[in-house]
C-alpha cells in the first residue's frame, strides 16, 4: 500500500516536507507568513524556505533554490508574483516535486492573458507528472498534521481535530476567513480549489471518500469542470459518507456574479440540482448550513429514518422547531403507548411530542434532572429516529449531558442540542463543552433540526447507493 | 393629552409606580427577584413590595397589602400561586389599579379548570375597568424607563436603548431567554402576551404604531384572537411603521404543537398568510429573522426600491449574497455609466455589481481605504436603492465606517454590513462598534440582505396604505 503522503492527492494533505516560495521579508511577507502559520499549527516535517537573500528564516535554514536541497520534497507552496510562477513550476517538476499549490492570484480570473498563463502552468506541470492546486487559492489545511498554507496571518485559527472535510472554490469558505477555532468545528481537512486549473472537485471527492480521517464532506462549488466525471466521483463518495453541496449561482444574477468571480460558467441551476440528486449529494442553501450542518453528521450517527422527537424546556421553541423539522423533510414522531405511559408517570402533560419539560422544571429542586429521565425514554422509543434537545446553555445542562452521553451513544440515534441563554460568552462556552461530549450544540434554532434532516437524507441515499452496489 | 403612563396600555410600559406580589424570600423568591431586576435595569419610580412577613425588601418599605399604600399605583405585577391570583386581582381593582400583569403559570394552558379560572380573572378585572396582561407571561420591558417584570434572574440583560419593539406569545422570544445585551439589539419595548386572556396583539399594534419611541415592530404569534380586529390593527400599524410577523404553526404538526403549547387553535396557515399580506405586515420565517431583521429597519431608513448593490472584499461572498438577495425579492442594481466610469478609474474589474474590491485591497498600503472611495460612489448611484458591505470585522473597518457614516446618512439609503473574521470575540466587538454608528452589522451572510429586502417590502406597503389614506 502506498503511504498516505505519497499518493497523488495525499502529497497535498500529508506531505512529509514542504518547500515555500514567497517573500521572506518581515513582518508580513507571504512566504514567511505561511511558514509562521505552519509552525503555529504544529507542522513537524522539514520546511524549506526558498530565498536568495537570507540564510535562515524563523530559525530554519533557507535555500537559494530547489537544487540546493538534497532531500526529496513532497509539496511546494508558491506565493510569488504571477510572472515568476511558471519558472518555479518548471523547477519543481525538474526536482521531482509532484504536488504544487499556487496560491498566487492573477491568472484565469483576470482575463484572457491570465487564462493563457494558467494553461501554460498546467502544461508544464503535467510534463513532469506534477499536479497543481490553484492558482488563486488559500490551499489546504490538515488539522492532524498541522499542514496549512494560508499566505496571510491566521493567528492560530486552528480548529479541533475532527472528521469534517470542507472543499471550496473560494478562500471565503476556509480557515482564512472563518473563526473555526472559536466555533470549535471538528475538522479533518479543508481544501480551497481556487481556479481549479488542475485539481478539482472530481479529484477531491474520491480522495476524501477513501480518507479514513474524513467522515463528512461539505463542498462549495461555483461550477463543475466535467459533468460525467463529477457524477461518478460524487456517487462514489455519497455511497460511503455524507456529501453536502452548497452551489451558489442559483439565480441568474448569482450565476453572472460567479462568472465574474472565478470565470465559472455556472449553467442552469436545475441541471445542477438534478445532477446532485442523481449522485446522492445533499444540497445546502446557505452559508451557515455549509459551516454548521456537517458537525452533527460528523459527531453523531446518521438518522436511520425521518421521525424526530423534540424535548424542550420551552414550548415556544417546540412549535418553531416542529415547523423547521417538517419543512426540512422530517416528521414529528408519534410515541409508542409504552413511551407515553413512561412519560405520563412524570406528568400527564409530557406525553406529547414535542415534549415540553418546562412546567415540570419549574417545580423541581434540581430542574435539569428532568432531562435525565425524559431523554433516554424518548430516544429509545422505536418510533423515534433522532432527537433535538432544547435547553438553557450553562453549567447545569453540561453536567446532565455528561451523565447522559454514554446512554445516548448506546442507543445509537443522533441527537442535537439547541441552546439559549442571557450571556453570550457563557452560552458559547457551554456549547463547546457540550461538543467535547461529541454532542453537536447549536445556537441557531432551525439549524439544530435541519442538521438531523440532512443526516437522515444522507443515510437514505447511502443505503440506496450501496444496495445498487456503487 | 393623557400622559404616556396613564393610557390603558401606557400603564404597562410607562408606570410611575409598581406593586409587586410574589415571594420575597431570599435568594430567589419570584417577587424579590423581580424587584432586583427592576433595580438592575434602573427603574426609578416607587416599587411597592407586598409582604405580610417583611417590613422591607431590598431596602424598600414593604406593605402587608394594597390598602396600606396611601399613594395611587399604576401597575401591579402578580407572581403568586394560581389559587391566590383571583383575590389579588380583585384587590387591585378595588385599589383602582388599572393595569395588572399576571406572570403566574397554570391557567388556560393546563386544561379546562385553568380555562375557567382564567375567565374569572378577566371578569373580575373588567368589573373594575382593569386590564390584564397574561397569565403565563414574562410581562414587559421598557428599556428607557428600566421597567422589566421577569420573575427570574435576568443578570442585567438590559439591551441598548433603541427603536425595536418585540411582541410575542412566548417567553422564549423575550429578554428572559435571549442575550439581547451582548447582541446589542437596540430595543424600545418587549411584551410577552402570555395566554392573552385580555390584552393581545390587536391592542399592542395600535399602541406601538402611535408610540414615538418605537420605529419597528417584530411580532410572534401562535394564533390571533379576533381576525377582523387584528386586520384593522395591523393595517393601521403597517401604514405607520414596519410590522414584521413570525407565525409558527405553518405545518400541520406545528399547529398541533402550538395548540398544546398555548391552547391556540392555529387554523389554516394560508388564511394567516393572506391576512398578513392584506394588512401589509411582512412575514418572517425563522427565529433568527425575528431577532435580527428588525435592527436594520430600526437603525437605517427603508429602501425606497428593491435594487441592491453589494461591495465585497471577497467575490465568493458576493455570489452567495446575490442568490440570497434575489431569493428575498431584490434585484441586483445595474450601475449607471457614470458610476461604472467612476469605479473603472480605480480598476476596470470594479465596474460590475457585486463590486469585488478584494484584488485592489491586496495591492494597497492601507487596504480598507478602498471602501472610502467605492461606498459613496455606489450608494449615490440613482439606480441603487440599498447596499450591503462585506468586510473583515476588526478595527480597520470600524475606523473607515466611522469616517463614512455621515456621508452614508446624507445619501439617505439603507446600508447593512456583513462581517467575517478569525477571532469571534473580536468580530462581535467590531459588530457592536459598527452598530454604535447606527450601521446594522451582521455575522450571518444571508441575513444582511434579507434585512434590506424586508425594509424594501415595508416601504412598499407603507406607501400603498398611505395612498389609500389608512
Interface residues (C-beta under 8 A of the other chain):
Chain A: X105 X110 X154 X155 X157 X168 X169 X170 X171 X172 X173 X176 X177 X178 X179 X181 X182 X183 X220 X222 X248 X249 X250 X251 X252 X253 X254 X256 X257 X258 X260 X261 X262 X286 X287 X288 X314 X315 X316 X317 X318 X319 X320 X322 X323 X324 X325 X326 X327 X331 X332 X349 X352 X354 X356 X359 X362 X392 X420 X421 X422 X423 X424 X425 X427 X428 X444 X445 X446
Chain B: X105 X110 X154 X155 X157 X168 X169 X170 X171 X172 X173 X176 X177 X178 X179 X181 X182 X183 X220 X222 X248 X249 X250 X251 X252 X253 X254 X256 X257 X258 X260 X261 X262 X286 X287 X288 X314 X315 X316 X317 X318 X319 X320 X322 X323 X324 X325 X326 X327 X331 X332 X349 X352 X354 X356 X359 X362 X392 X420 X421 X422 X423 X424 X425 X427 X428 X444 X445 X446
